[in-house]
Amino acid sequence: MAPLQTPLYSACIDQRARMTEFAGWSMPVQFSGIKHEHQAVRDRAGLFDISHMGKFELIGPGVIAALQRLVPSNLERLTPGQAQYTVLLNPQGGIIDDLIVYLKPGTADNRDTVALIVNAATTDKDKTWLLEHLAGRGIDLVDESRDRALLSLQGPAAATLLQPHTPLDLEVLGRFAHRDTTLLGQPAWVARTGYTGEDGFEIMIDPATALALWQTLLETGVTPCGLGARDTLRLEAAMALYGQDINDTTSPLEAGLGWLLHLEEKGDFIGRAALEAQKAQGVSRRLVGLAMGPGLAGGQRPIARPGYPVLCNGTPVGTVTSGTLAPTLNRPIALAYVAPSVAKIGQTLEVEVRGEPRPATVVKRPFYRTGG
């Protein structure tokens, strides 16, 4: 089966993007080059087509109460216009997916409305899970995954560059806030969220307006960016990638996402018993950040790739899940699951790179934080 195409596929081709298949979609890996695109986001602004991601609306009475049983975070904290990053859990406490829950204003007939943005590779799985566990509650699931475009404008200049095209005052839109508004005179939904470690916005609009906005922003000097830069940016910010750093066999406690668990604020939810047991007994592995040591002979950098073994004094203690040469930091970094006994900041370890152990140090996450 041919991969799906986003509404911006032709625009990406026009920009001479290098395309690849990702989660069943034809997506741009890079345009002008990963390093150039990465630094554009850190310095000014980059624009990503993320229309491949899953986009759901849940509409009905008691939506938040129904979702409370599916996530470990207390969604009752939210007021309309606010959002919460969280995870869907299975009964074993494993992560079905990580997602953002956006509470929107209610409908005229007093039904709640929630938007969910989920990972492209898990869209069908998530939809099935949600329909199964929300059945019989009078909640409608509207799947807009293939009907709406989603853009991500990221970087320190994002607000300045987007403001001329919307009446919404972006200065008053805080982190993880969102609003229905217009862009280029057309209905749009704007959220101050992202996956790069920088300020920025995720924008859901109709396909025609998305194409117009894409072209308008590129004409103001915004750099088009692909999945390659998206990956290096998120890794510098130590943001987990579903399918690599987290999956349905890893728990939030193992993945360093314990801050998503609001156990004292809410009642029962799927996976609660497993997480409480894990919290009491302690986890068997922890996700840590690794900074790789000196380069190899000839100046080659030892980059830790997913699946590479992590050693302590020659003994296997874990496995790398993500790794890259960080463009902003100009050094190799990685995420890895290791035994708790060697997960302390400053711990010296080794990563087996092409059969040779290379020094690595457990460091504080994130590797990069905006503003220094």
N, C-alpha and C positions, 0 to 999 in steps of 0.2 A: 504494500500500500504506500502511495506517495505521501511524503510528509505534508502536514497542514501548512498553510501560509497565513501569516498575520496580515491585517489590512495595510501594513507598512512594508510588506515584502518587496514590492516594486520600487519603493523609495529607497530601500536599503540596497537593492541591486544597482539603482542609479548612482548611488554613492560608492559603488565598486566594493561593496562589502564582501568579505570571504564568508560564505555560508556553510552551515553544518546542520545535521539533524540532531535535535535535542528534544527529548520527551515527546516525540511524534510530530514536532514542528520544524520547519526550516527557519533557522535563526542565524543572525550575523555573529560570527566569532570576533571579527575585528574589521575596522575600516582603515584607519591610517596607521595602525599598529598598537598593540596592547600597552606598551609603555607610554606612548604619546597620549592615548586615550585616558589611561590611569592618571597621569599627571594633570591632564586638563580638568578632571574632576576635582583633584586636590587643589588646584590653583584657581580655577574659575568656574566652569560648568561643563557637564557632559549630558547627553541625551540618549536614553536607552529605550528601545522598543521591548516592552515586557508584556505584550499582548497575549503571549502564550500562557500566562498564569491563569489559574482558575478564578472565576469571579461569580460568586453566589450572592443572592439576596434571600433572606429568610423573613417572611412576613406572616404575622399572626399574633394572637393573644399569648402573652407569657413566653415570648421567644427567649429572653434572657434567662428566665427560670429553667426552661428546657435545656439550654446550652450549659447551664451550671453543672449538670450531671456528666457532661462530656469533656470538661477541661478542669485542670487543678487550680486555675486562677479565679478570683472572685469577680465575676463580671458585673455584680450588682454595684461595684464601685463606679461604674461608668454612668455618665450623663450624656444625653444626645450631643453629638459633636466630638466625643472622645473615643479613643481606641485602645485596645489591649493586645500586645503580643502574647501568645500563649501556645499551647500544644493540645492536640487530640491524643488521648491515651487509650491503650487497650487494657484488658483486665490485669495483665502482668506488669503494668506500669510502663510499657514500651511506647515510644512516640510514633503514632500513626502518621502525623504530619505536624509541622509548625506553621502557624498562620496568624493573621491579624484579624481581630474582631472589631468592627466599627459599628457603634450604636448610632443610628440615624433618628431623626425626628419621627414620631409616630404618624400613622395615617389619619385621615379625617374620621374614620370609624373606630379610632382608638386601638388600632392594631400596631404592635411594635414592628420596627424594621431594623434588621441587622445586615450589614454587608460583610462578607468573608472573602479575603484574598488568600488563596492557597497555592501550593506549588504545582507547576505544570505536570510533573511526573505522577502526582498523586491525585489529580483532579477527579478522575473517575472513582478511585478508591474512596476518597473523602465523600463524594456525593452519595455513594452507596451506603457508607457508614452513617451519614447524617439522616438520610431518608429512613433507614432502619430504626434509628434511635429517636427520631422525632415523629414517627408514625402515630396517628391517632390523636394528635394534639392540636389539630386545626391549623398547622403551620404550612405555608406554601414555600417551596424552594424554587426560586427562579434562577436558572443557569444561564448566565450571560457570557460564558467563557469564550464563545465563538462569535458573539454578536457585537461586543464592545471592544474598543481599543484601549490599551493601557500604556501610558508613557511614564518614564521616570526621569525627571530633570534634577540632577544632583550636583552639588558644589557650592562654594561660598557665595557665588554670585547668582544662585538660582532664583531667589526672591526678586532681586533687581531685574532680572531678565524676563521673568514671568509676569510681573506686576502690570506692565502696559497693556496686557491682553485680557485682563479680568477686572471687574469692578470690586471683587473681594479684596479687602485690605489684608494683604499677606503678613503684615507686621504683627497683627493681632492673632494670627493663626499659630498657636504654639505647637511644640513637638507632640506628635500623635493626635493632633486635632484634625478635623476634616469638615468640609462644608459642601453643600450643593451650591453651584454658582453658574456663571457662564464664562466661556473662553471664546474669543473671536466671535462673540455674539450668540454662541450656541450653548445649550445646556451642558454642564460639565460637573464632575465631582473631583475635588482636589483634597488630598491628604498630605500632611507634613510628615511623611514617612519615607523610608528608603533602606538600602542594603549596601551602603558604601562607607559608612562612618562619617559622612558629611551631612550638612544641612541639605534639604531638598524636598521635592514634591513628587507624589505619584498621582497621575491624572487619568481619569476614566472618561472617555468621550466617544461619540459615534465615529465610525471609520473615516468619513469624509473630513470631519473637523480635525481628526488626528493627523491626517495627511497635510492639511493646511497648517496646523500648528508646528508639525515637524519641519516643514519648509521654512516657516516664519522664523523659528528659533535658530535654524542653521544659518539663515541669512544674517542673523545678528552675531554670528561668530561662535555659537555653541558647537561643541565637538560631538559628532555622532559616535556612539560607543557600543561595543559588542559584549558578548558573554565572557570573553577573555578578560577584559578590564573589570567587568562586574565581579569576576571571581577573585582577582588579585586585590581589589578594593575591599571586598567583604572579608578576605582572609587577614589583611592588615588590621581590620577592625575586629578580628576574632569572632565573626558571626558564623554560626554553624550552617553548613550546607546539608539539606536533607538528602539522604541516600549515601552520603560519605561520612559526615561527622555525627549525625544522628539518624536513627531509623527505628523500626518497631521492636528491635531487641535492646535498645539503649533507653535508659530512664533519664528524666530531668536531673536527678541527683548525680548520676554519673557524668552527665554532659555539662555540669556547671550551670544548670538552669534551675537550681533550687529556689531562686527568687521568684519563680512563677508559681510556687506552691503556697497557697494561702490556707493552710490546713486549719488554722484556728478561726478563720472567718466564715467558713462554709461547711455545709453538711457533706453527705456522701456523694462521691462521683466515681466514675469508672476508673479503676486503677488505684484508688485511695488505699485500700488494704495492702496492696503490694508495696506502695511507696512508704507507708508507715513501717512496714516490716523491714524494708531496706534501710530506712533512716535509723531504726533501732539497732540493726545488726551491723550497719556500715556497708559501704559499697565495695565491690571487688576491683573496681577500676575507676579512674578519673580522667577526664579530658583535660589536657594541659597544653600550654603554649611552649614551643621549643624554638630557641635561637641557635642556629647552626654555628659551628666553630670556624676556624681559619680555612681558607681555600686550599685546594689541592695543588700539587706541583704544576707549574705553568699557569697559575692563577685561576684554574677552574673552580667554580663554586660547588660545594657539595649540597645539592638540593634533595631534600627528603620528599619522596613521592608516596602517594597513598599505597598502603600495603607493605611498606618497608618496615622491617623489624626494629624495635627499640630495645637497647641492651643496657644493662648496668653491670660494669665489670665483666663483660662478656656473657652475662646471663640474660636471656630474653625476659623483658618485663612489660612489653606492650607493642603497639602497632601504630604507625602513622596513618592518619585519615585524610589530611590535606597538607600540601606543601607547595611553596613557590619561592622564587627570588622576588622579594618585596621591592617594588620600584621606588617607593618613597623612602624606605629605610636602607635600600641598597645592600641588603643581606638576605640570605635564605632563612625562612621561617616555616614553622609547621604546627599543626595540631595533631595530637596523638593521645590515644588511651593508654595509660600506664597503671601499674599497681599503685595503690595509695601510699605504700611505704616509700616510693621514690617520686611522689608528686609534689614535693615541697619546692617553693621558689628557691632557686639557686642550686638545686640538685644537678650534679653533672651526670650525663648519660651519654650514650652513643647511638647513632642511627646507622644501620647497615646500608650503605649506599653502594649499589652494584657489587655487593660481596665484601666491601671494606668498611669496618667500623669508623665512623667519623664523629668527632665530639659535638655534643649538643648540651644546652643548658635550659632547665625549666625556668621560664620567665613569666612575669605578671602579664595578664591579658587585660585589655587589648594590646596588640603590638604597637598600634598607632592610635592616637587620640587627637581629634581636630583641635587646633589651637596650641599643639605642642605636648 
